[in-house]
């Protein structure tokens, strides 16, 4: 990831929403040419062996210096994940509904409701992994950080808000980051409802004890799903309504991701409808600044979801109570 967008071997991807292998013939030829050029400069296998031999003779001090330099360079290249709205369906206590103080909310598998609720969200399996990094600490993993994630279901409905699922709390959960700053959630592939690109919301807090205090949040953002994967999933049974909705949108026209095309929030995704999908996203946070993501206008009513650029965010089918 670079400030200008996703890159591979120093070259910007012409189609950032697609996988590296799907960037087109021109990009592939450039990669092949680059590899051949490197082999030529090194004199083939013998040159690479000689280079490796030279490297093996480096001193511990040199290696430590190189490692420190590499870490500093990596940190300086990190771009903070954009702050976005948390509304209008966060259930984090900012608009009257709070699920974060309930027993059972800390879980990895968020497909089913917990407590007095019982329904399980249906859809293509979707596992997403977020890696939270602290830019101020040189890009070090934020071990112990707590992440609250939530999303809509296959029908574009949000539990606790949308008609028919007001008494459910599925597709919401909290995880605590491991030593590598990673949290993993097991979910279902989100729908595309009118006005919004398929996405997952999340809030990052310093630790689990601070999750119930929204003022303690470090970042509020969203994960975007690549179009190619969406097209494949939405061609399966149960996602029919998402096809027409997605056809009316692009990452550039979505009012949350549209300011930069979601370049810093587009997840790397792999899998299939049969096996399910896995998405990964790096979440760099500048802990020295105040988060700018905020509540949805009007306290989170339908159609009020907006990003850092403002504007309406679309209303899920069968909407939330007004």
C-alpha positions in Angstrom: 0.0 0.0 0.0 1.4 3.4 -1.0 -0.1 6.9 -0.5 -1.1 6.8 -4.2 -2.8 3.5 -3.8 -2.1 -0.3 -3.9 1.1 -1.2 -5.7 3.0 -4.3 -6.6 6.8 -4.3 -7.0 6.7 -0.5 -6.8 4.1 -0.1 -9.6 0.5 1.2 -9.0 -2.2 -1.4 -9.8 -4.3 -0.2 -12.7 -7.3 -2.0 -11.3 -6.9 -1.7 -7.5 -10.2 -3.4 -6.8 -9.0 -6.6 -8.5 -6.4 -9.2 -7.5 -2.7 -8.8 -8.6 -3.2 -11.6 -11.2 -6.1 -9.7 -12.8 -4.4 -6.4 -13.6 -4.2 -7.0 -17.3 -1.7 -8.1 -20.0 0.3 -4.9 -19.9 0.9 -5.1 -16.2 1.8 -8.8 -16.5 4.3 -8.1 -19.2 5.9 -5.4 -17.1 6.3 -7.9 -14.2 7.9 -10.5 -16.5 10.3 -7.9 -18.0 11.3 -6.7 -14.5 12.1 -10.3 -13.4 14.2 -11.0 -16.5 16.0 -7.7 -16.1 17.0 -8.6 -12.5 18.2 -12.1 -13.5 20.3 -10.5 -16.3 21.9 -8.0 -13.9 22.8 -10.8 -11.4 24.1 -13.1 -14.1 21.5 -15.7 -13.6 21.6 -18.3 -10.8 25.3 -17.8 -10.3 24.9 -14.1 -9.7 22.1 -14.7 -7.1 24.3 -17.3 -5.3 27.1 -14.7 -5.1 24.7 -12.1 -3.8 23.5 -14.5 -1.2 27.1 -15.3 -0.2 27.8 -11.6 0.3 24.8 -11.2 2.4 25.7 -14.2 4.6 28.9 -12.3 5.6 27.1 -9.3 7.1 27.7 -8.5 10.7 25.1 -8.6 13.5 25.4 -4.8 13.8 24.8 -4.3 10.1 21.8 -6.6 10.2 20.4 -4.8 13.2 20.9 -1.4 11.5 19.3 -2.7 8.3 16.4 -4.0 10.3 15.9 -0.7 12.2 16.1 1.2 8.9 13.6 -1.1 7.3 11.1 -0.8 10.2 11.4 3.0 10.1 10.8 3.0 6.4 7.8 0.7 6.8 6.3 3.0 9.4 6.8 6.1 7.3 5.0 4.5 4.4 1.9 3.7 6.4 -1.3 5.7 5.7 -3.8 5.9 8.5 -7.1 4.1 7.7 -9.8 6.7 6.9 -12.2 7.6 9.7 -15.9 7.1 8.7 -19.3 7.4 10.2 -20.5 4.7 12.6 -24.1 5.0 11.7 -26.9 4.6 11.3 -26.9 1.1 12.8 -24.0 0.8 15.2 -25.7 -0.4 18.4 -22.7 1.1 20.3 -24.7 3.3 22.5 -24.4 6.4 20.4 -28.0 6.3 19.1 -30.0 4.6 21.9 -29.1 1.0 21.2 -26.1 -0.6 23.0 -25.1 -4.2 22.5 -21.5 -3.7 23.7 -22.3 -4.2 27.4 -24.1 -7.5 26.8 -22.7 -10.9 27.9 -21.8 -12.9 24.8 -20.7 -10.0 22.6 -17.0 -11.0 22.8 -16.9 -13.8 20.2 -15.2 -14.7 16.9 -18.2 -16.3 15.1 -20.8 -13.6 14.8 -23.3 -15.4 12.5 -25.8 -16.3 15.2 -27.6 -14.1 17.8 -26.8 -14.6 21.4 -28.6 -14.1 24.7 -32.4 -14.3 24.4 -32.1 -14.3 20.6 -31.6 -17.4 18.4 -31.6 -16.6 14.7 -28.6 -17.4 12.5 -27.8 -15.2 9.5 -27.7 -17.1 6.3 -25.3 -16.6 3.4 -21.9 -17.4 1.9 -19.3 -17.9 4.7 -17.1 -14.8 5.0 -14.1 -14.7 7.4 -12.4 -11.3 7.7 -9.1 -10.5 9.5 -8.0 -7.1 10.5 -4.4 -6.3 11.5 -4.3 -3.2 13.7 -1.0 -1.2 13.7 0.2 1.8 15.7 1.8 4.4 13.4 3.2 6.3 16.3 5.1 3.2 17.5 6.7 2.6 14.1 3.9 0.4 12.8 4.0 -2.0 15.7 1.0 -4.4 16.1 -1.5 -3.1 18.6 -1.7 -6.2 20.8 -4.6 -6.1 23.2 -6.7 -3.6 21.2 -10.4 -4.4 21.0 -12.3 -4.3 17.8 -16.1 -4.1 17.5 -17.3 -5.2 14.0 -20.8 -5.2 12.6 -22.5 -5.6 9.2 -25.7 -6.2 7.3 -27.0 -9.7 6.5 -27.7 -11.3 3.1 -30.9 -9.3 2.8 -29.3 -6.0 3.6 -30.8 -5.9 7.1 -29.1 -4.8 10.3 -29.9 -6.7 13.5 -31.5 -4.6 16.3 -32.8 -2.1 13.7 -34.3 -3.5 10.5 -37.8 -4.7 10.2 -38.1 -8.3 11.2 -34.8 -8.6 13.0 -35.2 -5.9 15.7 -35.0 -8.7 18.4 -31.8 -10.3 16.9 -28.2 -9.3 17.5 -26.4 -11.4 14.9 -23.5 -10.1 12.8 -22.1 -8.1 15.7 -19.1 -9.0 17.9 -15.9 -8.0 19.6 -12.4 -9.5 19.4 -9.2 -8.6 21.2 -6.1 -8.4 19.0 -3.3 -11.0 19.4 0.4 -10.3 19.6 0.4 -9.6 15.9 -2.4 -7.1 16.2 -4.8 -9.4 14.4 -8.5 -10.0 15.0 -10.6 -12.5 13.1 -14.4 -12.7 12.7 -16.4 -15.5 11.1 -19.4 -14.1 9.3 -21.5 -14.2 6.1 -20.8 -12.2 2.9 -22.6 -8.9 3.2 -25.3 -7.8 0.8 -25.3 -4.7 -1.4 -28.3 -2.6 -0.4 -29.4 0.6 -2.2 -26.8 3.4 -2.1 -23.9 1.6 -0.4 -21.0 -0.6 -1.6 -20.8 -3.9 0.2 -18.9 -3.2 3.5 -18.2 -4.1 7.1 -18.1 -1.5 9.9 -15.6 -1.6 12.7 -14.4 0.5 15.7 -11.0 0.1 17.4 -10.6 0.7 21.1 -7.4 0.6 23.2 -8.5 -2.4 25.2 -11.5 -4.5 26.1 -12.3 -2.4 29.2 -12.8 0.7 27.1 -15.2 -0.7 24.5 -18.4 0.5 26.3 -17.1 4.1 26.2 -17.4 5.4 22.7 -15.3 8.4 23.5 -12.4 6.0 24.0 -12.4 4.8 20.4 -9.2 5.2 18.4 -10.7 4.7 15.0 -14.1 4.1 13.3 -13.8 2.8 9.7 -15.1 0.3 7.1 -13.8 -2.6 5.1 -14.8 -2.7 1.4 -15.1 -5.9 -0.6 -13.6 -6.1 -4.2 -16.1 -6.0 -7.1 -15.0 -9.3 -8.7 -15.8 -11.2 -5.6 -19.1 -9.4 -5.1 -20.2 -10.3 -8.7 -19.4 -14.0 -8.1 -21.2 -14.1 -4.7 -24.2 -12.1 -5.9 -24.8 -14.6 -8.7 -25.7 -17.3 -6.1 -29.1 -18.0 -4.6 -30.2 -15.6 -1.8 -28.3 -12.6 -3.1 -30.5 -11.7 -6.0 -31.4 -8.2 -4.8 -27.8 -7.3 -4.5 -27.2 -7.6 -8.2 -29.2 -4.6 -9.3 -28.0 -2.6 -6.3 -24.3 -3.1 -7.1 -24.9 -2.3 -10.8 -25.8 1.2 -9.8 -22.6 1.8 -7.8 -18.8 1.9 -8.1 -16.3 2.5 -5.3 -15.9 6.0 -6.7 -19.6 6.8 -6.5 -20.1 5.3 -3.1 -20.4 8.2 -0.7 -18.2 6.6 2.0 -15.4 5.2 -0.2 -15.9 7.6 -3.0 -13.4 10.2 -1.9 -10.5 7.9 -2.7 -12.1 4.9 -4.3 -11.7 2.9 -1.0 -8.0 2.5 -1.8 -7.0 2.2 1.9 -10.0 0.1 2.9 -10.3 -2.5 0.1 -9.7 -5.9 1.5 -7.5 -8.6 -0.1 -10.0 -11.4 -0.7 -9.7 -15.1 -1.8 -12.0 -18.1 -1.9 -15.1 -19.4 -3.6 -18.9 -19.6 -3.1 -18.5 -23.3 -2.3 -15.6 -22.9 0.3 -16.4 -19.4 1.5 -14.3 -16.3 1.4 -11.5 -14.9 3.5 -10.7 -11.1 3.5 -7.7 -9.4 5.1 -7.1 -5.7 5.7 -4.3 -3.8 7.4 -5.6 -1.1 9.8 -2.9 1.5 10.6 -3.9 4.0 13.3 -2.3 7.3 14.3 -2.9 7.2 18.0 -1.6 10.7 18.4 -4.6 12.3 16.7 -8.3 12.5 17.6 -10.6 10.3 15.5 -12.8 12.2 13.2 -15.4 9.5 12.5 -18.6 10.3 14.2 -22.3 9.6 14.7 -24.7 9.5 11.8 -26.6 12.7 11.3 -29.9 12.9 13.1 -28.9 10.2 15.6 -28.6 7.4 13.1 -31.9 7.4 11.2 -32.5 5.5 8.0 -30.7 6.9 5.0 -28.4 8.9 7.2 -25.2 6.8 6.8 -22.5 9.0 5.5 -18.7 9.0 5.2 -16.0 11.5 5.8 -17.3 13.4 2.7 -20.9 13.6 4.0 -24.1 12.8 2.2 -26.7 10.1 2.5 -25.6 6.5 2.7 -28.5 4.5 1.5 -31.3 2.6 3.3 -31.3 -1.2 3.7 -34.4 -3.0 2.5 -37.3 -2.9 5.0 -35.4 -0.1 6.7 -35.0 0.7 10.4 -37.6 2.3 12.7 -37.7 6.0 12.2 
